[in-house]
Amino acid sequence: MLSQRNAELIELLDRAGGLDAVSVAERLSINDRAARFVLGRLSRDGLAESVRPFPSLRGLWIPTPLGLREAVGRDNISPPSISTSSYTHQRAAGRVGALLDGAGLSWRSERIVRREQRDAAREGDAAAARRYSLRLPGRKTSHLPDLLVWPDGSDHAIAVEIELSSKTDRRLADILSGYALDLDIAGVVYLCGGPHPDRIQSALTRANRTARAALITAPLDAVDAAWITERFAGSPPAIAAELDATRQESPAPQLSL
């Protein structure tokens, strides 16, 4: 019989879209060796597996179809897909999701939002099937945030984007314009990483001069459990006030660390 702790861990692997052992250790408040032992047991039982697109880098742990049936109770969903192109981004986004989870916050990954949208579409709820999909000016496609989080006491979601490489100013402006117009999302926090996070933050600042979204940027490597708790926990959460302060400002300020 699947224990409650293991069921919750498998569900977290599904919700996050894949986690490395370090993120699992952080979430369970255990050391890396203990996390690898727990994950190894799940693997031997056929409930989780490690995907390693790059043999020299850490694997990302995902639930198997059996694990999803046992922990989530659904046969009609597929395990997360990890590729060479998605690995680095997923590793970062998964860790942030696990930190949000560890802080006891309500959150969803893009994977879960898409699943909920599909469920809503099957039930004929057109509004719910489109919720949180940003309409981009002049484009037929929409955009979903990497993560959505509902801080303590908040009815509106805050989007979290993991940005590891530079996009064109036009592309960023289109996405930020979508955030500025979306009534379900109170603002967006861009966590910038990769080799040149400062350049990404500068590009976001330029793009937001016309978009005027409620925007905060911060370096990804500054994010840990204390950072998440300080900004997203509490009632009202500090992040809500900081986003409100940027709503009418252009350019948007960077988050002080």
Protein Blocks (a to p, Z undefined) as FASTA:
>chain_A
ZZfklmmmmmmmmmnopacfklmmmmnopafklmmmmmmmmmmnopaccddfblkbccdd
dddfklmmmmnopakbccddddfklmmmmmmmmmmmmmmmmnopacddfklmmmmmmmmm
mnopaklmmgopacdehiabdcddfbdcddehiabdcdddddfbdcdfklmmmmmmmmmm
pmkbgbdcdddedjblmlmmmmmmmmmmmnopacddddfklpcfklmmmmmgccddfklm
mmmmmmmgccdddddZZ
